[in-house]
Amino acid sequence: MNEHNATRGRGDRPITASPFHRVGSSPRKVATAGVVMQEALFYEVEEHQRVRCTLCPHFCTITPGHRGACGVRINRDGKLYTLVADRVISEEVDPIEKKPLFHFLPGSHAYSIATVGCNLRCLFCQNWEISQAPKGKPAETPDFLCLPMAEPPAEWGAGRPTTPKDIVAEALSHRCASIAYTYTEPTIFFELAFETAQAARAAGLRNLFVTNGFIALDALRRIAPYLDAANIDLKGFSDRFYKRVCGAPLQPILDAIRLYKDLGIWIELTTLLIQGRNDDEGELRDLARFIKSDLGEEVPWHLSRFFPAYKMRDAPITPIETLRRAQRIGHEAGLRHVYLGNVFEEEEEDTHCPGCKALLIRRSGLTLIENRVKDAACPACRRPVAGVWK
């Protein structure tokens, strides 16, 4: 749902509650139908063995034998369990530029992992085969329903069994500088991401979220001490668009983006532009002003070209001029770094000094060609360049 294929979308592919609130560090585990399930973080116990998941802003109330909207958190006898704490569906070694993160350790590599599941259901998802797999038949309405599931289906055995220790060892063996939690939505595999991020930090690795931003603020605060950077999809600036096309309201995402920034996590934003859906000029101006006023002019904004996918296969490919118009809007709003993605236009992925306009970083096809940033500043005029450079 978040990172998409670099040639197709945006970056990567491959009630009244009891006081009980599960946030402990010694998770219970149970085995059902051969699948080991770990007790989930962030839920509250309600009456009649119902639970309320508090991991994301859906705040699903889940009855026994049902799953939340993400498809991977299940109520078993009045306790909430995660089905994705011990295996990954995708693992890749990626250039950091593919996330995309252009102002974070340029030229380095990120060991990238994902599980199945997602708490959104974007109709244009590039990774729908894995993000929507646990949900069965795709939703036909904007509203999520909690999903019945008497027992975990056979596909829960898919993917490679793993542990946080294994993931960190793989990242180190491939000489990666970071671990990226990506491809689907890291929020829904929070337990695996949280434990892995702790182990990664202890091993000297950085941690990255590539995320839709639909996370409860308490959960974000919990993992923030171990997060170094995030690329957040800001898919548009219309609540109508978000609810109809993505299955969630916009406001919780804006709140989370602000909190990412306030917590000191390096952030970059990505907007996948879809003709006639989220490319209205007024909406784009409002989005650009939000970045400038609430986050800061130095926050990079990546504008990505849409290619038909999933349930929007009949939508047209985004014209390059639409991206250029959005880029002009970003610059007019005062944003210093606005990049075009998924077009591989010459120089549109390059970084220039906001002051003297000197070329600082040259890229081609998400590959670093040259990095002239010295001591986090422009070598020509010595103006500081926002980012994490070492």
C-alpha positions as CSV (number, residue, x, y, z in Angstrom):
1,M,0.0,0.0,0.0
2,N,2.8,2.5,0.7
3,E,5.9,1.8,-1.3
4,H,5.2,0.8,-4.8
5,N,7.0,-0.5,-7.8
6,A,9.4,2.2,-9.0
7,T,8.1,1.7,-12.6
8,R,4.4,1.7,-11.6
9,G,3.6,3.9,-8.7
10,R,5.8,5.5,-6.1
11,G,8.9,3.7,-4.8
12,D,9.0,0.0,-3.9
13,R,7.2,-3.2,-4.8
14,P,8.1,-6.7,-4.2
15,I,-17.2,1.9,24.5
16,T,-16.6,1.9,28.2
17,A,-13.6,-0.2,28.5
18,S,-11.9,-2.0,31.4
19,P,-8.6,-0.6,32.6
20,F,-6.7,-3.4,30.9
21,H,-4.5,-2.0,28.2
22,R,-2.1,-4.4,26.6
23,V,1.3,-2.6,26.2
24,G,3.6,-5.0,28.1
25,S,6.9,-6.4,27.0
26,S,6.2,-10.1,27.7
27,P,3.6,-11.1,25.1
28,R,1.5,-14.2,25.5
29,K,1.5,-16.7,22.6
30,V,-1.0,-19.3,21.5
31,A,-1.0,-21.9,18.7
32,T,-4.1,-22.3,16.6
33,A,-4.3,-24.5,13.6
34,G,-0.5,-24.7,13.5
35,V,-0.2,-20.9,13.6
36,V,1.6,-19.2,16.5
37,M,-0.3,-16.0,17.5
38,Q,1.2,-13.4,19.8
39,E,-0.9,-11.3,22.0
40,A,-1.2,-7.8,20.5
41,L,-0.1,-4.5,21.9
42,F,-2.6,-1.7,22.2
43,Y,-6.1,-3.0,22.9
44,E,-8.8,-2.7,25.6
45,V,-11.1,-5.4,27.0
46,E,-14.8,-4.7,26.7
47,E,-18.0,-6.5,27.8
48,H,-19.0,-9.9,26.3
49,Q,-15.3,-10.8,25.4
50,R,-15.2,-7.9,22.9
51,V,-12.0,-6.0,22.5
52,R,-11.2,-2.5,21.2
53,C,-8.1,-2.3,19.2
54,T,-6.3,1.1,19.8
55,L,-3.4,0.7,17.4
56,C,-4.8,2.8,14.6
57,P,-7.6,5.4,14.3
58,H,-10.2,2.8,13.1
59,F,-10.4,1.8,16.8
60,C,-12.1,-1.4,15.8
61,T,-14.4,-3.1,18.3
62,I,-13.9,-6.8,17.6
63,T,-16.0,-9.7,18.7
64,P,-14.6,-13.2,19.4
65,G,-13.5,-15.0,16.2
66,H,-13.4,-11.8,14.2
67,R,-10.5,-9.7,12.9
68,G,-10.0,-5.9,12.7
69,A,-10.1,-3.9,9.5
70,C,-6.4,-4.7,8.9
71,G,-7.2,-8.4,8.6
72,V,-4.3,-9.4,10.9
73,R,-5.5,-8.8,14.4
74,I,-7.9,-11.3,15.8
75,N,-10.1,-11.6,18.9
76,R,-9.6,-15.1,20.5
77,D,-11.6,-15.6,23.6
78,G,-11.5,-12.0,24.6
79,K,-7.9,-11.3,23.9
80,L,-6.5,-9.6,20.9
81,Y,-3.7,-11.4,19.0
82,T,-1.6,-10.4,16.0
83,L,-1.1,-13.0,13.3
84,V,2.0,-11.3,11.8
85,A,4.5,-11.1,14.7
86,D,6.7,-14.0,13.5
87,R,6.9,-14.0,9.7
88,V,7.5,-11.7,6.8
89,I,6.0,-11.9,3.3
90,S,8.7,-9.8,1.6
91,E,12.4,-9.0,2.2
92,E,14.6,-6.9,-0.1
93,V,17.8,-4.9,0.0
94,D,16.8,-1.5,-1.4
95,P,18.6,1.8,-2.0
96,I,17.3,4.4,0.4
97,E,16.3,6.5,-2.5
98,K,13.6,3.9,-3.4
99,K,11.6,4.6,-0.2
100,P,11.8,7.5,-1.3
101,L,14.1,9.2,1.2
102,F,16.3,11.7,-0.5
103,H,17.7,13.6,2.5
104,F,18.5,10.6,4.7
105,L,21.8,8.8,4.4
106,P,21.9,9.1,0.6
107,G,23.6,6.2,-1.2
108,S,22.9,3.8,1.6
109,H,20.8,0.6,1.6
110,A,17.9,-0.4,3.7
111,Y,16.9,-3.9,4.6
112,S,13.2,-3.8,3.8
113,I,10.6,-6.1,5.3
114,A,6.8,-6.4,5.2
115,T,4.0,-8.7,6.4
116,V,0.6,-9.2,4.8
117,G,-2.2,-6.8,5.8
118,C,-3.0,-3.0,5.8
119,N,-5.4,-0.8,7.7
120,L,-6.4,1.1,4.5
121,R,-7.8,-0.3,1.3
122,C,-6.7,2.1,-1.3
123,L,-8.3,1.4,-4.7
124,F,-5.0,2.2,-6.5
125,C,-2.8,0.0,-4.3
126,Q,0.3,-1.2,-6.1
127,N,0.9,-4.0,-3.5
128,W,-2.6,-5.2,-3.1
129,E,-1.7,-8.8,-3.5
130,I,-0.1,-8.7,-0.1
131,S,-1.7,-5.7,1.6
132,Q,-5.3,-6.9,1.0
133,A,-4.7,-10.6,1.0
134,P,-5.9,-11.3,4.6
135,K,-9.3,-9.5,3.9
136,G,-10.6,-12.0,1.4
137,K,-13.0,-10.3,-1.1
138,P,-12.1,-6.7,-1.6
139,A,-14.4,-4.2,0.1
140,E,-17.0,-2.7,-2.3
141,T,-18.0,0.1,0.1
142,P,-16.0,2.9,1.7
143,D,-16.7,1.4,5.1
144,F,-14.7,-1.3,6.8
145,L,-16.3,-4.2,8.5
146,C,-14.5,-6.4,11.0
147,L,-13.9,-9.7,9.4
148,P,-15.1,-13.1,10.6
149,M,-12.6,-15.8,10.8
150,A,-13.1,-18.9,12.9
151,E,-9.6,-20.1,12.3
152,P,-6.6,-18.6,10.6
153,P,-6.7,-19.6,6.9
154,A,-3.9,-21.5,5.2
155,E,-2.2,-18.5,3.8
156,W,-1.0,-17.5,7.3
157,G,1.7,-20.1,6.8
158,A,3.0,-18.1,3.8
159,G,6.1,-16.1,4.1
160,R,9.3,-16.8,6.0
161,P,9.2,-17.4,9.7
162,T,11.5,-14.9,11.4
163,T,12.5,-13.2,14.6
164,P,13.8,-9.6,15.2
165,K,17.2,-11.1,15.8
166,D,17.1,-12.8,12.4
167,I,16.1,-9.6,10.6
168,V,18.9,-7.6,12.2
169,A,21.4,-10.3,11.3
170,E,20.3,-10.2,7.7
171,A,20.5,-6.4,7.6
172,L,24.0,-6.5,9.0
173,S,25.1,-9.3,6.6
174,H,24.0,-7.2,3.6
175,R,25.9,-4.2,5.0
176,C,22.7,-2.1,5.2
177,A,22.6,1.1,7.2
178,S,19.0,0.8,8.2
179,I,15.9,-1.4,8.3
180,A,12.8,-0.2,6.5
181,Y,9.3,-1.4,7.6
182,T,7.5,-1.0,4.3
183,Y,5.6,-2.4,1.3
184,T,2.3,-2.9,3.1
185,E,1.8,-0.9,6.3
186,P,4.2,-1.1,9.3
187,T,1.5,0.0,11.8
188,I,-0.4,-3.3,11.4
189,F,2.8,-5.3,12.1
190,F,3.6,-3.0,15.0
191,E,4.7,-5.8,17.4
192,L,7.3,-7.2,14.9
193,A,8.5,-3.7,13.9
194,F,8.8,-2.5,17.5
195,E,10.9,-5.5,18.7
196,T,13.0,-5.4,15.6
197,A,13.5,-1.6,15.9
198,Q,14.8,-2.1,19.4
199,A,17.2,-4.8,18.3
200,A,18.3,-2.8,15.3
201,R,19.1,0.3,17.4
202,A,21.2,-1.8,19.8
203,A,23.1,-3.1,16.7
204,G,23.8,0.4,15.4
205,L,21.2,0.3,12.6
206,R,18.7,3.1,11.8
207,N,14.9,2.4,11.5
208,L,12.6,3.7,8.9
209,F,8.8,3.6,8.4
210,V,7.3,3.9,4.9
211,T,3.7,4.4,6.0
212,N,0.3,5.7,5.2
213,G,0.4,7.6,8.5
214,F,-2.8,6.0,9.8
215,I,-1.6,5.3,13.3
216,A,-2.9,6.1,16.8
217,L,-0.8,8.7,18.5
218,D,0.0,6.6,21.5
219,A,1.4,3.9,19.3
220,L,3.5,6.4,17.4
221,R,4.8,7.8,20.7
222,R,5.7,4.3,21.8
223,I,7.9,3.5,18.8
224,A,9.3,7.0,18.2
225,P,12.4,6.6,20.3
226,Y,13.6,3.9,17.9
227,L,12.5,5.6,14.6
228,D,15.0,7.7,12.7
229,A,13.0,8.6,9.6
230,A,9.7,8.1,7.8
231,N,8.3,8.6,4.4
232,I,4.6,9.3,4.8
233,D,2.0,9.0,2.1
234,L,-0.2,12.1,2.1
235,K,-2.4,10.8,-0.6
236,G,-4.4,14.0,-1.1
237,F,-5.9,16.8,0.9
238,S,-9.6,16.0,0.8
239,D,-11.5,14.0,3.4
240,R,-13.9,13.0,0.6
241,F,-11.1,11.5,-1.4
242,Y,-9.6,9.7,1.6
243,K,-12.9,8.1,2.7
244,R,-14.0,7.1,-0.8
245,V,-10.7,5.9,-2.3
246,C,-8.6,4.9,0.7
247,G,-11.2,3.9,3.4
248,A,-10.2,6.3,6.1
249,P,-10.6,10.0,7.2
250,L,-7.9,12.5,6.5
251,Q,-7.6,14.3,9.9
252,P,-5.9,11.4,11.9
253,I,-3.2,11.3,9.2
254,L,-2.5,15.0,9.5
255,D,-2.4,14.7,13.3
256,A,0.1,11.8,13.0
257,I,2.3,13.7,10.5
258,R,2.5,16.7,12.8
259,L,3.5,14.3,15.7
260,Y,6.2,12.6,13.6
261,K,7.7,16.0,13.1
262,D,7.3,17.1,16.7
263,L,9.0,13.9,17.9
264,G,12.1,14.7,16.0
265,I,11.8,12.0,13.4
266,W,13.1,13.0,9.9
267,I,10.1,13.0,7.6
268,E,9.5,13.2,3.8
269,L,6.1,13.2,2.2
270,T,4.8,11.5,-0.9
271,T,1.7,12.2,-2.9
272,L,0.7,10.0,-5.8
273,L,-1.2,12.2,-8.2
274,I,-4.3,10.7,-9.9
275,Q,-5.9,12.7,-12.6
276,G,-9.4,13.9,-11.6
277,R,-9.1,12.5,-8.1
278,N,-6.6,14.4,-6.1
279,D,-5.0,16.8,-8.5
280,D,-7.3,19.8,-8.0
281,E,-5.2,22.9,-8.0
282,G,-6.8,24.4,-4.9
283,E,-6.4,21.1,-3.0
284,L,-2.7,21.0,-4.0
285,R,-2.2,24.5,-2.8
286,D,-3.8,23.7,0.5
287,L,-1.6,20.6,0.8
288,A,1.6,22.6,0.0
289,R,0.6,25.3,2.6
290,F,0.1,22.6,5.2
291,I,3.6,21.3,4.6
292,K,5.1,24.8,4.8
293,S,3.1,26.1,7.8
294,D,2.8,22.9,9.9
295,L,6.0,21.0,9.1
296,G,8.5,23.5,7.6
297,E,9.7,24.6,4.2
298,E,12.6,22.1,4.3
299,V,10.5,19.0,4.4
300,P,10.8,17.2,1.0
301,W,7.7,16.6,-1.0
302,H,7.7,13.8,-3.6
303,L,5.1,14.0,-6.3
304,S,4.7,10.6,-8.0
305,R,3.1,9.6,-11.3
306,F,0.1,7.2,-11.2
307,F,-0.1,4.1,-13.3
308,P,-3.3,2.0,-13.4
309,A,-3.5,-0.7,-10.7
310,Y,-5.8,-2.8,-8.6
311,K,-9.4,-1.5,-8.7
312,M,-8.4,1.7,-10.7
313,R,-7.1,0.0,-13.8
314,D,-9.3,2.1,-16.0
315,A,-7.9,5.4,-14.7
316,P,-5.5,7.3,-17.0
317,I,-1.8,7.5,-16.4
318,T,-1.0,10.9,-14.8
319,P,0.3,13.4,-17.4
320,I,3.7,14.7,-16.6
321,E,2.5,18.2,-16.9
322,T,0.2,17.5,-13.9
323,L,3.3,16.7,-11.8
324,R,5.1,19.8,-13.1
325,R,2.1,22.0,-12.2
326,A,2.0,20.5,-8.7
327,Q,5.8,21.1,-8.4
328,R,5.3,24.7,-9.3
329,I,2.5,25.0,-6.7
330,G,4.9,23.6,-4.1
331,H,7.7,26.0,-5.0
332,E,5.2,29.0,-5.0
333,A,4.2,27.9,-1.5
334,G,7.8,28.2,-0.4
335,L,8.8,24.6,-0.3
336,R,12.5,24.1,-0.8
337,H,12.6,20.5,-2.1
338,V,9.9,19.2,-4.4
339,Y,10.8,16.1,-6.4
340,L,9.1,14.3,-9.2
341,G,9.0,10.5,-9.0
342,N,8.2,7.7,-11.3
343,V,9.0,9.7,-14.4
344,F,12.8,9.7,-14.4
345,E,12.9,13.1,-15.9
346,E,16.4,14.6,-16.1
347,E,17.3,16.5,-13.0
348,E,13.8,16.2,-11.3
349,E,15.3,13.9,-8.7
350,D,18.3,16.1,-8.0
351,T,18.8,18.2,-4.9
352,H,19.9,21.8,-5.2
353,C,21.0,24.3,-2.5
354,P,18.0,26.4,-1.5
355,G,20.3,29.4,-1.3
356,C,22.7,29.5,-4.2
357,K,21.0,26.8,-6.3
358,A,24.2,24.8,-6.7
359,L,23.7,21.1,-7.5
360,L,24.2,19.1,-4.3
361,I,23.0,15.6,-5.1
362,R,22.6,14.1,-8.5
363,R,20.4,11.0,-8.9
364,S,19.2,8.9,-11.9
365,G,16.5,6.3,-11.6
366,L,16.6,6.3,-7.8
367,T,20.3,5.7,-7.9
368,L,22.8,8.1,-6.3
369,I,25.2,9.4,-8.8
370,E,27.0,12.2,-6.9
371,N,26.7,13.7,-3.4
372,R,28.4,17.0,-2.8
373,V,26.8,17.8,0.6
374,K,29.7,18.5,3.1
375,D,29.1,18.7,6.8
376,A,25.4,18.9,6.2
377,A,25.8,22.1,4.2
378,C,26.3,23.4,0.6
379,P,30.0,23.3,-0.2
380,A,29.6,26.5,-2.3
381,C,27.7,28.9,0.0
382,R,27.9,26.9,3.3
383,R,24.1,27.1,3.8
384,P,22.9,24.2,6.0
385,V,20.9,21.6,4.1
386,A,18.1,19.9,6.1
387,G,18.4,16.1,6.4
388,V,20.3,13.3,8.1
389,W,23.6,13.0,6.2
390,K,25.6,10.6,8.4
